[in-house]
Amino acid sequence: MASGRRNRGRALLTALLALACTATACSGDSGASGEEPADPRPSYTADSAPPSADSAWDTSPDSIAALGDSITTGFDTCSLLADCPEASWATGTRAEVDSLADRLLDERDGRTWNYAVAGATMAELPGQAARAAAHEPELVTVLVGANDACAPEVSAMTPVAEFRADFTRALRTLREESPGSQVYVASVPDLERLWSVGRDNVAAARVWQLGVCPTMLREPAVTDAAATERRKLVAERVDAYNTALREVCATDERCRYDGGAVHDYAFTARELSTYDWFHPSERGQAVLAELAHDQVTSAQRP
């Protein structure tokens, strides 16, 4: 089912070519331009108890495996309808991003692996975890869940119980096959925030109508009761996914949830790809790298 959703997504995104080239002149610059909305940042705050010391956590791991979806593959970050792993926040090599791997590792050769797949849902995380575990990485990063909420209809979003069970299975796989691996879990981004940033952008609205996260981004200018309720349900489902991530991660002393940092960060237009106004631009990828680095290198849990 997850594979079918990924294939449908790629078919829809192929139709973006003409519109995206019109919007960006196919310049290859995926950073948005124009005036920035008023935006006090950073806006994220920990959503749990005050930080506590975490003696079991190694703040300087020397190998990294990345799991997740198109955000971690750098999809639409560098060019239209293509992955750009060199711009990935987790394992990328671009200086403009300054990825988590670049910030942490003195030597990268043979110490980074990216198993993220564009379009992946939580159901695919256990398989990615098994591939990563074969390398026994000291740190595993996880950023997945947006595709579980970005379904054709609200009724087709991944049920929270399934989301929780698949994440539990992925974490168990890592623990059984690579018991020493630490796991950094990023919260699911705030999809409603993305809608609010691009809702008045004509080019973004045209691209979104071709099938980009339809549960949240369909008919972005419509704010009647039905559309408002639809977006509310998606936002609530994302919150529920993040609760599941936090609670499951808390059962493992070598797992660290980001405390809601990614979800609560107020992404701006310049931090979103102008190819789809959904995936991060290079600036957005750099933000994710910085948030992750802050969490991984902290001696305290968020």
N, C-alpha and C positions, 0 to 999 in steps of 0.2 A: 504494500500500500504506500509506503514511504517512497519507494522507487517510482511508482506511478505519479505521485505528486511532484517529484523532482522532474520527471520527463515532461509533465504538463507545464510546469513552470518554465522550463527551458524553451518549449515551443512558444509559449506566450511571449517570453522575453525576446525571441528572435524577431517578433513583429515590432520591437521598439526601434529598430535600426533607423528607419527614415525619420521618425520623430526626434530621436535623440541626436541625430546628426544635424537636424534643423536647429535644435536648441543649443547645441554646443559647437557647431561648425566642425564636428569631428576633430577637434583640436588635440584630443588626448589629455586635456587638462580637466580632471574630474572634480576639482574643487570648485564649489559654487562661488558666484560673484554677486556683487550688489550690496545693498545696505544690510547690516546685521540688526536683528531685533534686539531690543534691550534684553540683556541676559546676564544676571549676576551668576558668576561661576567661581569655583565649583559649587554645584547645588546639592551634591549628594551628602547624605548623612547616614550613619549606621542606624539600622532599624532594630537593634537589639540592645542588650545590656551594655554597660560600659566595658571598654576593652580589658582583657585580662592577659597576663603573661602566658606564653605558649612555648614551653621549654622543648616540646617534641618537634617543633617546626624548624627546619634548616633554612635560613634566610639567604643562603648562597648555593643553590643547586648548580651542578655543572653539566646537566643534560636536560633537554626539554622535548616533550612530545605534545603536539597540539591536536585536539579533537574538536569537532563541531561542524559548522555549516559554512555558507558562502561568506559570512563576515570574516572568518578565519582563513579562507582561501583567497581573500582579496578580490572577490568578484566585483566587477564594474568599478574597481578603484583606479586602475590605470588605463583601461580601454574598454570599449563597449562589448558587452556580452562575453567577457572572458575572465577567467581567474587570473590573479596577479599575486602569486604566493610570495614574491619578493617584497610586496608591500604589506604582508600580513603582520598584524600587531604582535602575534605570538612568536613567529620564527622568521620573519622577513629580513631582508638584507639592505633595503633602501635606507640611506642615511636620513632622509626626510621623516621616516617613520620612527627610527631608533627603536626597533622592536624589543620585546622582552628578552629575547635571546641575545641581541646585541648588548643590552644593558647588563645582563647577568654573566654571560660566558666569556672567558678570556680566549678560549679556543672553540670554534664552532664545528670543525671537521668531524663528521661522524657522531655529533652530539645533539643534532636537532632533527626532528621528524614531524611532518605535518600530514595527518591523516584526515583532516577535515574534508568534507565533500559538499559542494554547492547543492542546496536543496534538502540537505539532511534534516531529519527530525530526531527526536529523542530515541525513537525506536531503533535507529541505526548506531547509537552510541555504544552499545555493548560490543558490536563488531569492530568498531574503531578502537575501542579499549583493548580488545584482544590483540590487534595488530601492534598497538603501541607497547603493550606489556612485554612483547618479545624482545624489546630492546632494554628493558628494565631501566627506564628513564628516571632520573631523580625527581623531576617535576613533570606533571601532566596538566595541561590547561584544558578547560572545558568551557565552551561558549556555544550553546545550542538552545533552541526553544522557540525562536521567532516563527519558524515554519510550522510548528505545531499550532500556533494561533492564526497564522496567515493561510487559512483554508478558503475554499470557494464560498462557503457559507458558515455562519456561526455554528450550526449544528454539526459541522464536519471537523471542528477543532478537536485536537487530541484530548480525550478525557483526562482529568487530573490524575485519577488512579493509575491509568496506563503510563502516563508521563513519570509518575513517581516510581512505579515498578521497573520501568526500563532504566531509569537513572540508578536505582538500587542495584540492578543487575550489572550495569556497567562498572559501578564502584566495586562490587563484589569481584568481578572479573579481574580488575586491577589488583585488588588486595590479594587474591589467590595466586595470580600469575606473576606479579611484581610487587611483593609485599612492602618493599622499601620506598615505593613511589609516593611522593606527595602529590596532592591534587588541588589545584586552584580552580575554583568554580565561579565564573562570572555570571551575574544575574542576567536575565532576559531583558533586552532593551525595552524602553517605554515606547511602544508603537503609536500610542496616542500623541506623544510628543512629536514624532516624525510627521504625523498628520497635521499638527498645528503649525509646524515650521513651513510645510509646503502647500498648505491648503489654498493659499491665495496666489500661488505661482502657476501661471497659465501652462507653462511647459510641463511642470511636474504633474499637474492635474491630467493633462493629455496622456502622458506616459502611464500614470497610475491606472487609467481607465482600460489599459490593455492587459491588466491582470496582475499588477504588483500588489501583493497583500490585500486581496479584495475585501476581506472581512473588516479591515480598518480603513483602507484608502479608497474604496469604491465611492464614486460620487462625492468627492471631497468638499464641494461647496454646499452640499445639502446638509442642513442642520435641523430638519424636522424631527418629530418625536421618534419616528422609527429609526432614522439614521443615528440619532443620539443614543438610543437604547442599544443599537448594534455595536457602536464603538465602546459603550460602557461595558457590555458583556465581554468584548475582547480584552479590554483593559483589566477587568476583573480576572479573566482567565490567566493573563500574564502574571498578575499578582499571585494567583494560586500556584502557578508553576514555580515562581520564585520562593514561595513558602515551602514547597516540596523540596527544592534544591537545598534550602537552608536546613531543613529538618533532617534530611537524609545525610547531608554532609556532616552535621553535628554528631552523628553516631560514630564517626571515624576520626580518630585523633590526628590522622595525617591528611585530613581534608579541610580546606579552608574556603568558605563561601565569602564573597566580597562584601557582604553586609548591605547589598543593594546599590553599590557604587555605580555600576554600569547603568542600571535601570534609572537611577536618580540623576544621572548626569544630563544636563540640559544641552544636548547637541544643537548646534547652530547650522544654518544653511551652508556655510563654508566647510563644515565638517561632514557634509553629505555629498555623495557622488552626483554630478549633474547629468549622468546618464540615466539614473532612475530615481534620484532623491530618496533613496531608501538605504542603500549600502554606504559604508563610510568612504569618504575621500581619503587621500593620504593624511590630511590633518585629522580626520576622524580616527584613522588607524593609529596615529600617534597618541591620541587621547586614550584609546583603549590600552596601548602599551604602557602609558604612564600610570593609569589606574591600576593595572595588574602589577607593575613594578612596586608601587606603593604598598600593595597588599602582601606581595610575596616577601619583600624585604623587611616588613614590620615584625618586630619581636612579639607583637601582641595580635590577638585575633581582633577583627573589626567588631 
